[in-house]
């Protein structure tokens, strides 16, 4: 008998749970504490980006979309807001979440990678 190894899915090799939880709970974090939450999101995203990805998910469209998300997560975490910090931060978060949605939509049938509501309270 020849055993054919089962190919692991991206969800079995990359743990998305913490990042997804952080993103989903962002609306529940008060403005004054969002800076810390955004830095945690950025750190988690950078960590995932630097891990090896399975070949079938390591395509340019998928990785490019994730890299755009990492960029927006970094901007939201590191940006210095000026005139209206709450509004500027909300806009940065909305862009970050939209870039996540663009990435999540590239991977079909993935409950581990939900599309997020981009509204920020």
Secondary structure, 3 states (H helix, E strand, C coil): CCCCCCCCCHHHHCCCHHHHHHHHHHHHCCHHHHHHHHHHHHHHHHHHHCCCCCHHHCCHHHHHHHHHHHHHHHHHHHCCCCCCHHHHHHHHHHHHHHHHHHHHCCCCCCCCCCCCCCCCC
